[in-house]
Amino acid sequence: MSNTPKAIRGTQDIFGPDAEAFAFVVETFERVRKLYRFRRAEMPVFEKTEVFARSIGETTDVVSKEMYSFEDRGGDSLTLRPEFTAGIARAYLTNGWQQHAPLKLATHGPLFRYERPQKGRYRQFHQLDAEIIGAGEPQADVELLAMADQLLRELCIADGVTLQINTLGDGDTRAAWRAALIEYFGAVRGELSEDSQDRLDKNPLRILDSKDPRDKAFVADAPQVDEFLSSAAQDFFGAVTSGLDAAGVAWERAPSLVRGLDYYRHTAFEFVTDRLGAQGTVLGGGRYDGLMESLGGPATPAVGWAAGIERLAMLVGEREEASADVFIVVEDDTLLDDSIAALTRLRRQGVSADLFASGSPRKRFDKAVKAGAETIMALAMRDGEKAVRFKGEDAEVSRIEGLLT
């Protein structure tokens, strides 16, 4: 029996066509974020635990059940990042990035949550992330949603994906709605699930998102946010939806779409599909105008979204690894250095090239043919002289010869 250690449950090794799909998602995101002039940021993989406890909320499942936290040698409690936004907010406050406000930021990389692995969800997973910090206008929400819509279009997965959007209102709206929910659900507290009973006094909005059948029986008749929207909140949401219409971004209202944490305001949204089973959200986010204050900073409006790279790659499907433009075949090993020189020259001029110089010299050309390169260049010795022959379209052969001259 092999003693080779196995991969940790909830992690994955990505290779071949799956890795190409993963890379395609990242490359497309990088191209789109440049079109929208989002600045690139790289964030630490771990932060002080309080960054996430204070921003995500100690009562949430992420903080209470799912974080990978540990004590370092100095006695500090550190946590592998379970999401990007809290770390970005910390960096914004500690690095003086306020001078760049409104700041459009984009990043991507691995995140970590200890949860039950399932289709499209892992304990080490990867996300794309886009944020606009320091902009309180509805246009910032429209900008982010238009960017997300274009990303899905350029990934060629927009068909069958729907933007669902809701408003959580402003601070006054949310306070009145929260009080009404506590009163409504409090009357049936004993009939709610245990999780919802715990959430009732702390995060009553999260009950609206419960999947437990005991809660669903009451959620349908729960007070709706529209009953409490201030005129300012109505105007804000109207400006977002009219901006989406102007940008050609299709949307539908989802009154039950909520965000439980108190710092969320106004817009909440998800791009959803039925092509991934129960894990239907491929991109989601919202406006979090109160987050900076929870980290000890000044009131700072902000809005952002995140998308799981694995889920997007599943929608993209497997992508074949690209073949080289040119294969150089060494049919006589005395010409290996000449072949390496030609290979290097082509690559430095932007030509994708690879070398066949292992195995039987007589079989290398046949292997190159099977590998499917557009052009094959073979080097051999004939009557004591170096001989070069090509296989491919005449125009491409002429171009390669010109580059090597």
KEMITOR-214474 format. One line per 10 residues: their letters; for each residue x, y, z of N, C-alpha, C. Coordinates in pm, whole numbers, plus 50000, padded with zeros to 5 digits. Layout:
a> X Y Z X Y Z X Y Z; ...
***
This chain:
msntpkairg> 50085 49880 50000 50000 50000 50000 50089 50125 50000; 50053 50223 49918 50137 50342 49903 50135 50427 50030; 50253 50482 50063 50265 50572 50177 50256 50719 50134; 50228 50744 50008 50218 50881 49958 50100 50952 50022; 50122 51069 50083 50011 51142 50145 49906 51181 50041; 49779 51179 50081 49671 51220 49993 49644 51369 50009; 49579 51427 49909 49540 51568 49919 49440 51586 50033; 49442 51701 50094 49350 51731 50204 49208 51742 50149; 49112 51687 50221 48973 51692 50178 48929 51837 50159; 48864 51861 50048 48818 51996 50019 48916 52079 49940
tqdifgpdae> 49029 52017 49901 49123 52084 49811 49126 52007 49679; 49186 52065 49580 49190 51998 49449 49318 52034 49376; 49362 51942 49292 49473 51965 49201 49413 51988 49063; 49441 52102 49005 49379 52140 48878 49482 52124 48767; 49444 52053 48661 49541 52020 48556 49469 52005 48423; 49545 52021 48315 49493 51993 48181 49381 52088 48140; 49277 52037 48074 49167 52123 48027 49099 52200 48140; 49091 52141 48261 49032 52213 48374 49117 52333 48412; 49248 52315 48410 49338 52425 48441 49331 52534 48334; 49311 52493 48208 49298 52591 48100 49171 52673 48119
afafvvetfe> 49061 52610 48162 48937 52682 48187 48956 52780 48303; 49025 52737 48408 49055 52822 48524 49135 52944 48478; 49239 52920 48398 49324 53029 48350 49246 53124 48259; 49155 53068 48178 49073 53151 48089 48987 53248 48169; 48931 53201 48280 48850 53287 48366 48934 53402 48420; 49052 53371 48472 49139 53473 48530 49186 53572 48423; 49228 53519 48307 49275 53606 48200 49164 53700 48151; 49042 53648 48142 48930 53731 48098 48900 53839 48201; 48903 53802 48328 48882 53900 48436 48986 54010 48429; 49112 53973 48409 49217 54074 48401 49194 54169 48283
rvrklyrfrr> 49149 54115 48173 49124 54200 48055 49007 54295 48081; 48900 54243 48141 48782 54326 48166 48810 54432 48271; 48882 54398 48377 48909 54497 48481 48994 54612 48426; 49080 54584 48328 49157 54692 48265 49066 54781 48179; 48967 54721 48114 48872 54800 48035 48796 54898 48123; 48768 54856 48246 48692 54939 48339 48784 55020 48432; 48914 55009 48410 49015 55085 48484 49010 55058 48635; 48997 54930 48670 49010 54889 48808 49158 54861 48835; 49209 54914 48944 49350 54898 48977 49371 54764 49046; 49482 54701 49016 49514 54569 49070 49566 54582 49213
aempvfekte> 49526 54489 49299 49578 54484 49436 49610 54340 49471; 49712 54321 49551 49747 54189 49604 49735 54195 49756; 49660 54103 49811 49631 54107 49955 49697 53989 50026; 49733 54005 50156 49789 53893 50233 49691 53777 50240; 49743 53656 50245 49659 53538 50256 49607 53522 50398; 49675 53581 50498 49624 53575 50635 49628 53714 50697; 49536 53734 50791 49522 53861 50862 49504 53830 51010; 49509 53932 51094 49470 53915 51233 49323 53873 51236; 49292 53780 51323 49156 53725 51328 49051 53834 51348; 49085 53938 51422 48987 54043 51450 48942 54115 51324
vfarsigett> 49025 54116 51219 48983 54180 51094 48855 54115 51042; 48850 53984 51048 48732 53914 50997 48622 53907 51102; 48658 53892 51229 48556 53884 51334 48477 54015 51343; 48547 54128 51331 48481 54257 51343 48404 54294 51217; 48453 54253 51100 48389 54295 50976 48280 54199 50930; 48308 54068 50937 48208 53971 50893 48102 53951 51000; 48141 53964 51127 48046 53949 51236 48066 53819 51310; 48086 53827 51441 48117 53708 51519 48001 53610 51527; 47878 53657 51494 47763 53567 51500 47739 53491 51371; 47816 53521 51267 47794 53453 51139 47858 53314 51141
dvvskemysf> 47808 53227 51053 47864 53093 51043 48010 53098 50999; 48045 53196 50913 48182 53204 50864 48279 53219 50981; 48247 53311 51072 48337 53338 51184 48327 53229 51291; 48206 53186 51321 48188 53093 51432 48221 52949 51397; 48213 52912 51268 48228 52771 51232 48331 52742 51122; 48359 52839 51035 48425 52806 50910 48566 52862 50894; 48613 52947 50984 48743 53009 50963 48858 52917 51006; 48964 52922 50928 49089 52854 50964 49174 52952 51044; 49167 52943 51176 49240 53033 51264 49347 52957 51342; 49456 53025 51372 49565 52961 51446 49643 53068 51521
edrggdsltl> 49716 53026 51621 49799 53117 51698 49943 53105 51650; 50003 53219 51615 50141 53212 51567 50239 53210 51686; 50367 53207 51657 50467 53194 51764 50471 53315 51855; 50420 53427 51806 50418 53546 51889 50293 53557 51975; 50203 53457 51961 50082 53457 52042 49965 53529 51979; 49982 53580 51856 49872 53648 51788 49780 53547 51722; 49651 53575 51724 49553 53491 51655 49543 53539 51511; 49576 53451 51418 49573 53482 51276 49471 53390 51206; 49421 53435 51092 49320 53360 51018 49350 53364 50869; 49345 53247 50805 49351 53242 50659 49227 53311 50605
rpeftagiar> 49244 53398 50510 49132 53482 50467 49015 53397 50414; 48894 53418 50468 48777 53349 50415 48707 53429 50305; 48745 53556 50289 48691 53644 50184 48786 53762 50168; 48762 53841 50064 48856 53949 50032 48820 54084 50095; 48692 54114 50108 48650 54250 50137 48707 54304 50267; 48708 54223 50372 48758 54270 50501 48905 54310 50493; 48986 54228 50426 49128 54260 50411 49149 54385 50328; 49068 54402 50225 49079 54522 50141 49042 54646 50223; 48937 54634 50304 48897 54746 50390 49008 54781 50488; 49069 54680 50549 49181 54704 50641 49296 54774 50570
ayltngwqqh> 49329 54727 50449 49438 54788 50372 49406 54932 50335; 49282 54957 50299 49239 55092 50263 49262 55189 50379; 49234 55142 50501 49246 55228 50618 49390 55242 50665; 49468 55134 50657 49603 55136 50714 49710 55185 50618; 49683 55186 50489 49784 55225 50390 49761 55363 50331; 49662 55434 50380 49637 55568 50328 49579 55570 50188; 49508 55465 50151 49451 55460 50016 49334 55556 49998; 49293 55622 50108 49185 55720 50097 49218 55830 49998; 49347 55858 49981 49388 55963 49888 49348 55933 49744; 49320 55805 49715 49284 55766 49579 49133 55756 49558
aplklathgp> 49055 55786 49663 48909 55770 49653 48849 55867 49550; 48748 55821 49476 48694 55686 49478 48791 55587 49412; 48815 55477 49483 48916 55381 49442 48850 55255 49387; 48885 55221 49263 48834 55099 49202 48945 54994 49208; 48919 54884 49281 49019 54781 49305 48970 54646 49255; 49063 54564 49208 49032 54427 49166 49144 54334 49210; 49108 54215 49249 49207 54115 49289 49149 53977 49267; 49232 53876 49281 49185 53738 49275 49287 53649 49346; 49242 53532 49390 49333 53441 49457 49259 53342 49545; 49333 53264 49626 49272 53160 49708 49212 53213 49838
lfryerpqkg> 49103 53149 49880 49038 53176 50007 49016 53043 50078; 48984 53050 50208 48979 52927 50287 48860 52930 50382; 48778 52824 50374 48667 52808 50468 48651 52660 50500; 48632 52632 50627 48612 52493 50669 48462 52464 50661; 48418 52416 50545 48278 52381 50526 48269 52251 50449; 48150 52196 50439 48134 52067 50373 48159 52081 50224; 48260 52009 50172 48287 52019 50028 48169 51965 49947; 48138 52031 49837 48034 51987 49745 48064 52043 49608; 47977 52016 49511 48002 52057 49374 48028 52207 49366; 48145 52243 49314 48179 52383 49297 48217 52455 49425
ryrqfhqlda> 48227 52384 49538 48262 52448 49665 48371 52365 49733; 48479 52431 49769 48594 52363 49828 48639 52438 49953; 48723 52373 50033 48775 52438 50153 48887 52536 50119; 48963 52506 50016 49046 52609 49952 48983 52634 49817; 48936 52755 49798 48871 52791 49672 48930 52923 49624; 48886 52967 49509 48946 53087 49449 48834 53182 49402; 48859 53309 49421 48759 53408 49381 48821 53523 49303; 48737 53582 49220 48761 53712 49161 48692 53813 49252; 48748 53933 49263 48688 54032 49353 48706 54171 49292; 48599 54250 49296 48603 54388 49246 48531 54478 49346
eiigagepqa> 48591 54592 49378 48536 54684 49478 48551 54828 49429; 48454 54911 49467 48466 55056 49450 48448 55117 49588; 48553 55182 49639 48554 55235 49776 48558 55388 49771; 48471 55449 49850 48468 55594 49857 48372 55658 49759; 48283 55580 49699 48184 55632 49606 48045 55595 49657; 47966 55696 49694 47833 55670 49747 47723 55684 49646; 47758 55714 49520 47657 55737 49419 47607 55606 49358; 47481 55601 49313 47428 55481 49248 47510 55439 49126; 47577 55536 49062 47656 55504 48943 47765 55401 48974; 47817 55402 49096 47920 55303 49132 47862 55162 49129
dvellamadq> 47738 55146 49176 47672 55017 49171 47651 54972 49027; 47610 55066 48943 47588 55036 48801 47719 54996 48735; 47826 55066 48767 47957 55037 48709 48000 54893 48741; 47986 54854 48867 48025 54720 48907 47939 54613 48840; 47810 54639 48832 47720 54540 48773 47742 54530 48622; 47770 54642 48558 47800 54638 48415 47929 54562 48390; 48028 54580 48477 48154 54507 48466 48130 54357 48481; 48051 54319 48582 48020 54178 48603 47947 54118 48484; 47852 54193 48431 47776 54145 48314 47868 54124 48195; 47960 54219 48172 48053 54204 48060 48147 54086 48080
llrelciadg> 48190 54064 48205 48276 53949 48233 48206 53819 48192; 48081 53803 48233 48008 53680 48200 47988 53667 48050; 47966 53779 47983 47950 53775 47837 48080 53733 47769; 48192 53787 47815 48319 53755 47750 48367 53615 47785; 48315 53560 47892 48341 53419 47923 48248 53327 47843; 48152 53389 47772 48054 53316 47690 47965 53225 47775; 47929 53273 47894 47843 53195 47982 47721 53276 48026; 47695 53390 47962 47586 53478 48007 47448 53416 47985; 47434 53333 47881 47304 53270 47856 47268 53180 47973; 47149 53197 48025 47106 53115 48137 47150 53167 48272
vtlqintlgd> 47217 53282 48275 47256 53346 48401 47172 53473 48418; 47109 53489 48533 47017 53599 48557 47067 53687 48671; 47063 53818 48650 47096 53913 48757 46972 53935 48842; 46979 53898 48968 46872 53925 49064 46920 54036 49156; 46833 54134 49179 46875 54253 49253 46766 54295 49350; 46809 54351 49463 46715 54400 49564 46775 54522 49631; 46693 54594 49703 46742 54704 49786 46720 54670 49932; 46819 54703 50015 46808 54687 50159 46777 54821 50225; 46766 54927 50142 46735 55058 50194 46853 55124 50265; 46827 55245 50315 46931 55316 50390 46924 55276 50537
gdtraawraa> 46998 55347 50622 47003 55310 50763 46867 55315 50831; 46789 55420 50803 46657 55433 50865 46564 55321 50817; 46570 55293 50688 46487 55186 50632 46519 55054 50699; 46648 55025 50707 46690 54896 50761 46651 54881 50908; 46663 54990 50985 46628 54984 51127 46479 54956 51145; 46395 55023 51066 46250 55001 51077 46212 54861 51033; 46274 54815 50924 46247 54679 50873 46292 54574 50973; 46408 54596 51032 46462 54501 51131 46367 54488 51250; 46317 54602 51299 46225 54599 51413 46097 54524 51379; 46047 54544 51258 45925 54475 51216 45948 54325 51204
lieyfgavrg> 46064 54285 51157 46095 54141 51145 46107 54076 51282; 46170 54146 51376 46183 54092 51512 46045 54072 51573; 45956 54169 51553 45820 54156 51607 45745 54041 51540; 45757 54031 51407 45684 53928 51332 45734 53788 51368; 45865 53766 51360 45918 53633 51388 45916 53602 51538; 45921 53705 51621 45915 53682 51764 45784 53618 51807; 45678 53647 51734 45547 53590 51767 45541 53440 51743; 45634 53388 51660 45635 53244 51629 45772 53184 51662; 45846 53245 51753 45983 53204 51783 45993 53053 51806; 45904 52996 51881 45913 52855 51916 45896 52762 51797
elsedsqdrl> 45841 52811 51687 45819 52727 51569 45931 52741 51466; 46024 52831 51490 46136 52852 51398 46244 52748 51423; 46334 52731 51326 46450 52643 51343 46540 52700 51453; 46626 52613 51507 46716 52657 51613 46807 52771 51567; 46858 52760 51443 46945 52865 51390 46871 52999 51381; 46748 52995 51335 46671 53119 51321 46633 53178 51456; 46610 53093 51556 46585 53144 51690 46707 53218 51742; 46827 53165 51712 46950 53233 51753 46968 53364 51679; 46925 53367 51552 46945 53486 51470 46843 53596 51497; 46733 53561 51559 46621 53654 51569 46661 53789 51629
dknplrilds> 46735 53788 51738 46772 53913 51803 46900 53975 51747; 46981 53893 51677 47109 53941 51629 47106 53977 51480; 47051 53887 51398 47051 53905 51252 46918 53859 51193; 46808 53926 51226 46677 53877 51180 46663 53870 51028; 46738 53954 50955 46728 53949 50809 46774 53814 50755; 46864 53748 50826 46916 53621 50777 46810 53511 50780; 46707 53530 50860 46598 53432 50862 46529 53429 50725; 46525 53542 50656 46460 53548 50525 46531 53461 50423; 46657 53431 50448 46737 53352 50354 46748 53207 50398; 46675 53169 50502 46684 53033 50555 46628 52931 50457
kdprdkafva> 46695 52816 50451 46648 52706 50365 46571 52602 50446; 46560 52621 50577 46493 52524 50662 46341 52530 50639; 46275 52417 50614 46130 52416 50589 46049 52479 50703; 46098 52467 50827 46027 52526 50939 46021 52678 50930; 46124 52737 50870 46128 52883 50856 46053 52930 50731; 46063 52852 50625 46000 52893 50499 45850 52914 50513; 45788 52840 50604 45644 52854 50625 45606 52994 50670; 45700 53065 50735 45671 53199 50786 45735 53310 50701; 45841 53276 50629 45913 53377 50552 45825 53440 50444; 45737 53361 50383 45655 53411 50272 45570 53531 50312
dapqvdefls> 45525 53535 50437 45438 53644 50481 45511 53747 50568; 45643 53739 50572 45720 53832 50654 45715 53973 50594; 45732 54075 50676 45734 54213 50624 45840 54230 50515; 45805 54303 50408 45895 54327 50297 45960 54465 50311; 46081 54476 50257 46156 54601 50271 46083 54718 50207; 46005 54692 50101 45938 54802 50031 45841 54877 50122; 45793 54811 50228 45700 54876 50321 45769 54984 50402; 45902 54982 50405 45975 55072 50495 46073 55164 50421; 46078 55155 50289 46176 55233 50214 46152 55383 50228; 46256 55456 50265 46249 55602 50266 46248 55652 50121
saaqdffgav> 46211 55776 50103 46210 55831 49967 46351 55835 49910; 46451 55861 49995 46590 55863 49948 46633 55724 49902; 46592 55621 49976 46627 55484 49938 46557 55443 49809; 46432 55485 49793 46361 55457 49668 46431 55522 49550; 46473 55647 49568 46542 55719 49461 46674 55651 49426; 46747 55605 49528 46875 55539 49504 46855 55412 49422; 46760 55330 49462 46736 55204 49390 46686 55233 49249; 46602 55334 49234 46554 55371 49101 46668 55414 49010; 46766 55486 49067 46880 55530 48986 46966 55411 48945; 46979 55310 49032 47056 55191 48998 46989 55114 48884
tsgldaagva> 46859 55090 48898 46791 55010 48796 46781 55084 48662; 46762 55217 48665 46758 55291 48539 46897 55294 48474; 47001 55298 48558 47137 55291 48504 47165 55157 48440; 47116 55049 48500 47132 54917 48440 47059 54908 48307; 46940 54966 48301 46867 54968 48174 46945 55044 48067; 47004 55156 48106 47082 55235 48011 47205 55159 47963; 47263 55077 48052 47382 55000 48017 47348 54870 47944; 47220 54842 47929 47181 54719 47861 47201 54594 47942; 47195 54609 48076 47213 54494 48166 47075 54448 48212; 47036 54327 48174 46907 54274 48214 46907 54238 48362
werapslvrg> 46793 54261 48430 46784 54232 48573 46641 54195 48608; 46628 54132 48724 46495 54107 48777 46497 54132 48927; 46386 54180 48979 46377 54211 49122 46364 54082 49202; 46437 54075 49312 46433 53958 49400 46409 54009 49542; 46284 54027 49584 46254 54088 49714 46308 54011 49833; 46333 53881 49817 46383 53802 49930 46534 53800 49939; 46603 53865 49847 46750 53867 49849 46797 53964 49956; 46870 53915 50056 46911 53999 50169 47058 53979 50201; 47109 54069 50284 47241 54056 50345 47222 54083 50493; 47261 53987 50577 47228 53995 50718 47307 54095 50799
ldyyrhtafe> 47429 54127 50759 47514 54212 50842 47468 54357 50839; 47482 54424 50952 47425 54557 50967 47488 54661 50877; 47613 54638 50832 47678 54743 50753 47634 54742 50606; 47554 54645 50564 47505 54646 50426 47393 54747 50410; 47395 54817 50297 47295 54919 50266 47256 54907 50118; 47140 54956 50087 47096 54973 49948 47108 54844 49866; 47192 54844 49764 47189 54739 49664 47248 54606 49712; 47174 54498 49687 47224 54361 49704 47192 54287 49575; 47283 54202 49529 47261 54139 49399 47332 54005 49390; 47281 53921 49301 47343 53793 49269 47316 53761 49122
fvtdrlgaqg> 47417 53706 49056 47398 53645 48924 47381 53495 48948; 47267 53441 48907 47235 53302 48940 47207 53221 48813; 47225 53090 48825 47199 52998 48715 47146 52868 48771; 47076 52792 48688 47030 52659 48730 47119 52550 48672; 47235 52591 48618 47324 52494 48552 47427 52434 48647; 47423 52473 48776 47519 52420 48873 47449 52352 48990; 47326 52309 48969 47254 52242 49076 47219 52340 49186; 47232 52294 49311 47192 52376 49425 47281 52499 49442; 47406 52490 49395 47499 52602 49409 47483 52696 49290; 47372 52770 49289 47336 52845 49170 47396 52983 49158
tvlgggrydg> 47452 53038 49267 47509 53173 49260 47650 53167 49203; 47674 53242 49096 47807 53244 49036 47880 53375 49065; 47805 53479 49104 47866 53608 49135 47768 53684 49223; 47817 53745 49329 47727 53817 49417 47796 53928 49492; 47718 54022 49542 47776 54131 49618 47672 54230 49662; 47717 54350 49694 47626 54454 49739 47701 54574 49793; 47624 54670 49842 47680 54793 49897 47696 54776 50048; 47816 54811 50099 47847 54791 50241 47899 54921 50303; 47812 55020 50308 47855 55154 50349 47899 55163 50495; 47870 55063 50577 47907 55071 50718 48027 54990 50758
lmeslggpat> 48093 54924 50662 48202 54832 50696 48323 54904 50756; 48365 55014 50696 48486 55082 50743 48473 55123 50889; 48355 55163 50929 48334 55203 51068 48352 55085 51163; 48315 54964 51119 48330 54847 51206 48477 54814 51230; 48565 54865 51142 48709 54843 51157 48779 54964 51218; 48702 55060 51269 48760 55175 51336 48790 55291 51245; 48745 55286 51120 48770 55395 51026 48652 55490 51016; 48665 55597 50937 48555 55690 50917 48448 55629 50827; 48329 55685 50832 48221 55639 50744 48266 55652 50599; 48260 55540 50527 48311 55537 50389 48218 55451 50304
pavgwaagie> 48153 55508 50204 48066 55427 50119 48149 55331 50034; 48094 55214 50007 48166 55115 49926 48069 55012 49872; 48105 54952 49760 48023 54848 49698 48118 54751 49628; 48082 54623 49626 48172 54526 49565 48102 54396 49532; 48175 54309 49461 48125 54175 49432 48240 54076 49429; 48205 53949 49442 48301 53840 49431 48238 53728 49350; 48324 53650 49283 48277 53538 49201 48372 53422 49217; 48319 53303 49233 48401 53184 49247 48460 53141 49114; 48592 53134 49108 48658 53096 48983 48621 52953 48945; 48616 52862 49044 48581 52723 49013 48444 52713 48950
rlamlvgere> 48348 52788 49003 48212 52781 48947 48207 52839 48807; 48275 52951 48787 48279 53009 48652 48346 52913 48555; 48453 52847 48599 48523 52752 48512 48435 52633 48478; 48351 52591 48573 48259 52481 48545 48160 52520 48436; 48115 52645 48437 48024 52692 48332 48096 52706 48198; 48221 52750 48203 48301 52762 48080 48319 52625 48017; 48343 52523 48099 48368 52388 48048 48515 52368 48017; 48551 52246 47988 48691 52214 47961 48740 52287 47837; 48862 52335 47844 48925 52403 47731 49053 52329 47695; 49070 52303 47567 49188 52230 47523 49313 52315 47541
easadvfivv> 49421 52249 47575 49548 52318 47586 49595 52357 47446; 49640 52480 47432 49681 52530 47301 49806 52458 47252; 49805 52422 47124 49924 52363 47064 50021 52475 47025; 50146 52438 47009 50247 52537 46968 50224 52576 46822; 50266 52700 46788 50261 52743 46648 50363 52665 46566; 50478 52637 46630 50587 52568 46560 50644 52460 46650; 50663 52342 46596 50741 52237 46663 50873 52223 46589; 50981 52226 46664 51114 52202 46606 51155 52060 46640; 51184 51982 46538 51219 51841 46556 51369 51823 46532; 51436 51764 46630 51580 51737 46619 51595 51593 46570
eddtllddsi> 51627 51577 46443 51641 51442 46387 51785 51390 46394; 51875 51479 46439 52014 51439 46461 52061 51516 46585; 52101 51443 46687 52132 51506 46814 52251 51601 46808; 52331 51593 46703 52443 51689 46691 52390 51830 46661; 52264 51838 46623 52205 51969 46590 52118 52024 46705; 52135 51969 46823 52052 52014 46936 52074 52162 46967; 52201 52207 46970 52227 52347 47001 52168 52439 46895; 52176 52399 46768 52115 52479 46661 51964 52489 46681; 51904 52379 46725 51760 52378 46746 51721 52467 46863; 51801 52463 46970 51773 52549 47086 51784 52695 47047
aaltrlrrqg> 51883 52729 46965 51899 52868 46920 51779 52913 46840; 51730 52828 46749 51613 52862 46668 51489 52874 46756; 51474 52784 46851 51360 52785 46942 51356 52916 47021; 51471 52956 47075 51478 53078 47153 51446 53200 47070; 51496 53203 46947 51472 53320 46860 51324 53334 46828; 51257 53224 46800 51114 53231 46770 51034 53278 46890; 51063 53222 47007 50989 53261 47127 51008 53409 47159; 51129 53460 47140 51154 53601 47171 51082 53694 47074; 51037 53640 46961 50962 53719 46865 50812 53690 46872; 50770 53627 46984 50629 53608 47009 50566 53486 46946
vsadlfasgs> 50647 53392 46899 50596 53270 46838 50596 53158 46942; 50482 53093 46960 50474 52979 47049 50545 52860 46984; 50648 52808 47050 50730 52702 46990 50770 52600 47096; 50790 52477 47050 50835 52371 47140 50931 52280 47065; 51000 52196 47141 51110 52117 47086 51085 51968 47106; 51104 51890 47001 51101 51744 47010 51245 51694 46996; 51304 51655 47110 51445 51614 47107 51470 51495 47197; 51366 51420 47231 51383 51304 47318 51324 51181 47249; 51366 51065 47295 51320 50942 47233 51395 50913 47105; 51347 50819 47030 51411 50780 46905 51408 50894 46803
prkrfdkavk> 51525 50937 46750 51527 51045 46651 51439 51015 46530; 51425 50888 46494 51347 50853 46377 51196 50871 46398; 51154 50872 46526 51011 50882 46556 50967 51022 46598; 51061 51113 46611 51027 51246 46663 50937 51323 46567; 50963 51312 46438 50882 51385 46341 50738 51336 46346; 50717 51205 46352 50582 51149 46358 50510 51196 46485; 50583 51205 46597 50523 51254 46721 50479 51400 46707; 50561 51478 46639 50528 51619 46618 50403 51633 46533; 50391 51549 46432 50272 51552 46346 50147 51521 46429; 50155 51419 46513 50041 51380 46596 50006 51488 46699
agaetimala> 50105 51565 46742 50082 51670 46842 50004 51787 46784; 50002 51801 46653 49912 51895 46588 49959 52037 46572; 50088 52062 46565 50136 52198 46541 50103 52242 46400; 50081 52374 46384 50053 52427 46251 50173 52411 46158; 50291 52427 46215 50413 52420 46135 50517 52334 46206; 50585 52249 46130 50693 52167 46185 50822 52200 46112; 50927 52221 46189 51060 52248 46133 51151 52136 46181; 51207 52059 46089 51291 51945 46124 51436 51973 46084; 51528 51946 46176 51672 51963 46150 51739 51827 46146; 51812 51802 46039 51881 51673 46022 52013 51695 45951
mrdgekavrf> 52096 51591 45949 52221 51594 45874 52203 51510 45748; 52238 51570 45634 52231 51500 45505 52367 51516 45436; 52434 51401 45417 52565 51403 45350 52661 51500 45417; 52658 51498 45551 52750 51581 45626 52711 51727 45636; 52597 51764 45582 52551 51903 45586 52419 51913 45663; 52400 52028 45729 52274 52050 45799 52162 52073 45699; 52053 52002 45716 51939 52015 45627 51815 52052 45710; 51737 52146 45661 51615 52190 45729 51496 52168 45636; 51391 52106 45687 51270 52090 45606 51150 52134 45690; 51045 52177 45622 50926 52228 45688 50803 52150 45645
kgedaevsri> 50705 52147 45733 50573 52096 45700 50472 52199 45749; 50386 52246 45660 50286 52345 45699 50243 52429 45581; 50156 52526 45608 50109 52615 45503 50224 52701 45451; 50226 52725 45320 50338 52796 45259 50360 52933 45321; 50250 53007 45345 50263 53142 45398 50323 53141 45538; 50281 53045 45619 50334 53038 45754 50478 52991 45754; 50510 52897 45667 50649 52852 45655 50739 52968 45615; 50692 53050 45522 50772 53166 45477 50791 53264 45592; 50686 53283 45673 50697 53375 45787 50801 53325 45887; 50798 53195 45918 50892 53139 46015 51035 53147 45961
egllt> 51050 53116 45834 51184 53126 45773 51236 53269 45782; 51148 53366 45760 51188 53506 45769 51231 53546 45909; 51162 53494 46010 51198 53525 46147 51331 53465 46187; 51369 53355 46124 51494 53287 46158 51612 53335 46073; 51584 53414 45975 51691 53461 45885 51774 53570 45952
***
